[in-house]
Amino acid sequence: MRADDVWKSFGDRTVLRGVSLTLHRHEVVALIGASGSGKSTLLRCLGLLEPIDDGQIFLGDLDISDPRVDGNQVRARLGAVFQSYNLFPHLTVLGNVTLASRVVHGVPKKDAEARALHLLDRVGLADFAAVHPDRLSGGQQQRAAIVRAIANDPEVLLLDEITSALDPELVGEVLELVRSLADDGATILMATHEMAFARDVADRVVFLDDGVIVEDGPPTEVFGAPRHPRTKEFLARVTG
């Protein structure tokens, strides 16, 4: 996936200012920055949940920002998880996880449920397949949302601050799942405020400041020897 000179404004407020970013296959990129820096907007634009004002976004060789492209077909190739779990309350956990497989991808119900149960078992939720989301803890709901996002083997997984709404004791279980997905070779762009996780798991760290990519490099460089004063200032504030 690649963003080329992407601009996005909401009214008079410019949120993304010419962002260019390439996400390589099987790469884990941590997107860091202060609240309001544009991280969530960038992820929503990449996931075609927000239209861009200028620039281009490519998935493989396809310009998915072209308005003639079928956005639903593109979104079917992506997985996205946001701060709020966005599970359908009227469906069971199994129903949530299999919905896209059955309705969008046309997978037979038996096959979709078999894969869903395998994934739910992997994250310790097999016993909760028949319950509704309101019976789950926040960490369990977020793990279910991630399973739903990966059930169809997305080409890219977009994760937006997925631990920010969780109690501290639940953060670890969700991050451990993301770590295991990274170990399996998933392609992930993850906006996060978990600096230790970004340092330990990401292949690259991208620092976004006021809608501009200020720094982009391996975690050892960005955390160990940041080049830009704004990066140094931000890291000093968030890492103590």
C-alpha positions as CSV (number, residue, x, y, z in Angstrom):
1,M,0.0,0.0,0.0
2,R,1.3,3.5,-0.9
3,A,0.1,7.0,-0.2
4,D,1.5,9.7,-2.5
5,D,1.2,13.4,-1.4
6,V,-2.1,12.9,0.4
7,W,-3.9,16.0,1.6
8,K,-7.1,16.1,3.7
9,S,-9.0,18.9,5.3
10,F,-12.1,19.2,7.4
11,G,-13.6,22.6,6.6
12,D,-10.8,25.2,7.2
13,R,-8.7,22.7,9.2
14,T,-6.0,20.9,7.2
15,V,-5.2,17.6,8.9
16,L,-2.9,15.8,6.4
17,R,-0.4,17.9,4.5
18,G,1.2,16.0,1.6
19,V,1.7,12.7,3.4
20,S,3.7,10.1,1.4
21,L,4.1,6.6,2.9
22,T,4.8,3.2,1.6
23,L,3.9,0.0,3.5
24,H,5.7,-3.0,2.2
25,R,4.3,-6.6,2.2
26,H,4.8,-8.4,5.6
27,E,6.0,-5.1,7.1
28,V,4.8,-3.8,10.5
29,V,4.8,0.0,10.7
30,A,4.0,1.9,13.9
31,L,2.5,5.3,13.4
32,I,3.2,7.6,16.4
33,G,2.4,11.2,17.2
34,A,0.4,13.4,19.5
35,S,-3.4,13.5,19.6
36,G,-4.6,15.5,16.7
37,S,-1.5,14.9,14.6
38,G,-3.6,13.2,11.8
39,K,-2.9,9.5,12.6
40,S,-6.6,8.4,12.7
41,T,-7.4,10.5,9.6
42,L,-4.6,8.9,7.7
43,L,-5.8,5.4,8.5
44,R,-9.4,6.3,7.6
45,C,-8.2,7.7,4.3
46,L,-6.1,4.6,3.5
47,G,-9.1,2.5,4.4
48,L,-11.4,4.5,2.1
49,L,-13.5,5.6,5.0
50,E,-12.7,9.3,4.3
51,P,-12.2,10.8,0.8
52,I,-8.9,12.6,0.2
53,D,-8.7,16.1,-1.2
54,D,-5.5,15.6,-3.2
55,G,-2.9,12.9,-3.9
56,Q,-3.2,9.2,-4.6
57,I,-3.5,6.0,-2.6
58,F,-2.4,2.7,-4.2
59,L,-3.2,-0.9,-3.2
60,G,-0.8,-2.9,-5.3
61,D,-1.0,-1.2,-8.7
62,L,-4.6,0.0,-8.3
63,D,-5.2,3.7,-7.5
64,I,-7.9,3.1,-4.9
65,S,-8.4,6.9,-4.5
66,D,-9.8,7.1,-8.0
67,P,-13.5,7.7,-7.5
68,R,-14.3,5.3,-10.3
69,V,-12.9,2.4,-8.3
70,D,-15.5,0.4,-6.3
71,G,-14.7,1.3,-2.7
72,N,-16.5,-1.8,-1.3
73,Q,-14.4,-4.1,-3.3
74,V,-11.3,-2.4,-2.1
75,R,-12.4,-2.4,1.6
76,A,-13.0,-6.2,1.2
77,R,-9.3,-6.5,0.6
78,L,-8.4,-4.6,3.8
79,G,-8.9,-5.2,7.5
80,A,-9.5,-2.3,9.9
81,V,-9.9,-2.1,13.7
82,F,-10.5,1.2,15.5
83,Q,-10.6,2.4,19.1
84,S,-14.3,1.6,19.5
85,Y,-14.8,-2.1,18.9
86,N,-17.7,-1.6,16.4
87,L,-19.0,-5.1,16.9
88,F,-22.7,-5.5,15.9
89,P,-24.6,-5.9,19.2
90,H,-27.4,-8.0,17.8
91,L,-25.0,-10.7,16.5
92,T,-23.1,-13.3,18.4
93,V,-19.3,-13.2,18.4
94,L,-19.3,-15.9,15.7
95,G,-21.9,-14.0,13.7
96,N,-19.7,-10.9,13.8
97,V,-16.6,-12.7,12.7
98,T,-18.3,-14.6,9.9
99,L,-20.5,-11.8,8.5
100,A,-18.1,-10.4,5.9
101,S,-16.9,-13.9,4.9
102,R,-20.4,-15.0,4.1
103,V,-22.0,-11.8,2.8
104,V,-19.1,-10.0,1.1
105,H,-16.8,-12.9,0.1
106,G,-19.5,-15.5,-0.5
107,V,-17.8,-18.1,1.7
108,P,-20.2,-21.0,2.6
109,K,-21.5,-20.7,6.2
110,K,-19.9,-24.0,7.3
111,D,-16.4,-23.0,6.0
112,A,-16.7,-19.4,7.4
113,E,-17.6,-20.7,10.8
114,A,-14.9,-23.3,10.8
115,R,-12.2,-20.7,10.1
116,A,-13.8,-18.3,12.6
117,L,-13.8,-20.9,15.4
118,H,-10.2,-21.7,14.7
119,L,-9.2,-18.0,15.0
120,L,-11.4,-17.5,18.1
121,D,-9.7,-20.5,19.7
122,R,-6.3,-19.1,18.9
123,V,-7.1,-15.9,20.9
124,G,-8.9,-17.7,23.7
125,L,-12.4,-16.8,22.7
126,A,-13.8,-20.1,21.4
127,D,-15.9,-20.5,24.5
128,F,-17.6,-17.1,23.8
129,A,-18.5,-17.8,20.1
130,A,-22.3,-18.0,20.9
131,V,-22.5,-15.0,23.2
132,H,-23.2,-11.3,22.3
133,P,-20.5,-8.6,22.6
134,D,-22.1,-7.0,25.6
135,R,-21.1,-10.1,27.6
136,L,-17.4,-9.6,26.8
137,S,-14.8,-7.5,28.6
138,G,-13.2,-4.6,26.6
139,G,-10.1,-6.7,25.9
140,Q,-12.2,-9.6,24.7
141,Q,-14.3,-7.3,22.4
142,Q,-11.2,-5.8,20.9
143,R,-9.7,-9.3,20.3
144,A,-13.0,-10.3,18.6
145,A,-12.8,-7.2,16.5
146,I,-9.3,-8.1,15.4
147,V,-10.3,-11.7,14.6
148,R,-13.2,-10.3,12.5
149,A,-10.7,-8.1,10.6
150,I,-8.3,-10.9,9.9
151,A,-10.9,-13.6,9.1
152,N,-10.6,-13.0,5.3
153,D,-6.8,-12.7,5.2
154,P,-6.7,-9.0,4.4
155,E,-3.8,-7.7,2.3
156,V,-3.3,-4.9,4.8
157,L,-4.4,-4.5,8.4
158,L,-5.1,-1.0,9.7
159,L,-5.1,-0.6,13.4
160,D,-6.1,2.7,15.0
161,E,-5.1,3.1,18.7
162,I,-6.8,-0.2,19.5
163,T,-5.7,-0.2,23.1
164,S,-6.7,3.4,24.0
165,A,-10.2,2.5,25.2
166,L,-9.0,-0.4,27.3
167,D,-8.3,-0.7,31.0
168,P,-4.5,-1.0,31.5
169,E,-4.7,-4.7,32.5
170,L,-6.4,-5.5,29.2
171,V,-3.9,-3.8,27.0
172,G,-1.3,-6.6,27.1
173,E,-3.6,-9.3,25.8
174,V,-4.6,-7.2,22.8
175,L,-1.0,-6.2,22.0
176,E,0.1,-9.9,22.4
177,L,-2.4,-10.8,19.6
178,V,-1.0,-8.1,17.3
179,R,2.5,-9.3,18.1
180,S,1.5,-12.8,17.0
181,L,0.0,-11.5,13.8
182,A,3.2,-9.7,13.1
183,D,5.2,-12.9,13.8
184,D,3.0,-14.6,11.2
185,G,3.9,-12.1,8.5
186,A,0.9,-9.9,8.5
187,T,1.2,-6.4,6.8
188,I,0.2,-3.9,9.5
189,L,0.0,-0.2,9.9
190,M,-0.8,0.6,13.5
191,A,-1.3,4.0,15.1
192,T,-0.3,3.6,18.7
193,H,0.7,5.4,21.8
194,E,2.3,2.2,23.2
195,M,5.9,3.2,22.6
196,A,7.5,0.1,24.0
197,F,5.4,-2.0,21.7
198,A,6.3,0.1,18.7
199,R,10.0,-0.2,19.6
200,D,9.8,-4.0,20.1
201,V,7.5,-5.1,17.3
202,A,7.5,-2.6,14.5
203,D,9.9,-2.9,11.5
204,R,9.5,0.9,11.0
205,V,8.3,3.8,13.1
206,V,6.7,6.8,11.5
207,F,6.3,10.0,13.5
208,L,3.5,12.2,12.3
209,D,3.3,15.8,13.5
210,D,0.6,18.3,12.5
211,G,-0.2,16.3,9.4
212,V,3.3,15.9,8.2
213,I,5.7,12.9,8.4
214,V,8.6,14.2,10.3
215,E,10.6,11.0,10.8
216,D,10.5,7.5,9.3
217,G,13.0,4.8,10.1
218,P,13.8,1.7,12.1
219,P,12.8,1.8,15.8
220,T,16.4,1.8,16.9
221,E,17.0,5.0,15.0
222,V,13.7,6.8,15.7
223,F,13.8,6.0,19.4
224,G,17.6,5.8,19.9
225,A,18.8,8.6,17.7
226,P,15.9,10.8,16.4
227,R,17.1,13.3,13.9
228,H,14.3,15.9,14.1
229,P,13.9,18.2,17.1
230,R,10.1,17.6,17.1
231,T,10.7,13.9,17.3
232,K,13.0,14.3,20.2
233,E,10.6,16.6,22.0
234,F,7.7,14.2,21.5
235,L,9.6,11.1,22.7
236,A,10.9,13.0,25.7
237,R,7.4,13.8,26.7
238,V,5.8,10.3,26.2
239,T,8.7,8.2,27.4
240,G,9.6,10.3,30.4
